[in-house]
Amino acid sequence: MIQIDNVCYSLSGQQILSQLSFTVPPGQTFVLLGSSGCGKSTVLRLVMGLIKPTAGQIRINGVRLDEQHKNRETPPMGMVFQSAALFDFLSVYENIALGLRKKGCASEAEIQSRVARELAHVGLDADPTFLAKFPAELSGGMRKRVAIARTLALDPQIILYDEPTNGLDPMMAKVICDLIARVHERLNVTSLLVTHDLNTALRTGNVIGLLAQGKILEQGPAQTILEQAGPLLRQFINGQSTNDPAGIGGGKNIGSY
């Protein structure tokens, strides 16, 4: 469980977040939806403990994040970065194996098995030719899937996603969304996903919260949030593309709100 309680964050005198509060229940995927620059990625950095809130508290599984870091008891947490953040100088195999080697709890044979297993889970074949490729040789969609496999290899209890479909064409974005949904269903992990794309939010989230003015101004279940949309969410929806070739919007014309 992730609990954000009245969190504020300011940078260089500018307030980014203002009394932000929401909860991600165990095994659920919460999507923070908002325009670029609204503070979505700041929330992820706060949850990861990379920066500290100006005010308010963050709790993971009921324990304050600052206390967990002090006692080194933070639950396993994985991050899928917007850019995939693969190491350019490492092969696909070495990128996925790196975290397992750092943990030092698996033999090389076990690492090989885990790498192959997680690549299979993201729809990639662990043949020697592919394992030897470097990130520059991969498409954007492949890089994202390798990044997800790298995260899954460490058995996280919590997964954070930063704009996972950004820069992908509509069909590959659908593939990544479906993959995220399958990961949630298979592992029952707690996930926090940030995106500016409504279609990604609808396809991946259990609950969607619209982040604006430093706080969540509208929130609801992914299945019904369009029908219950208030003025701000309608304005956001109307700014999104009405093109939905993959049927991500569930047959709804999101531009009609």
Disulfide bonds with the S-S distance in Angstrom:
none
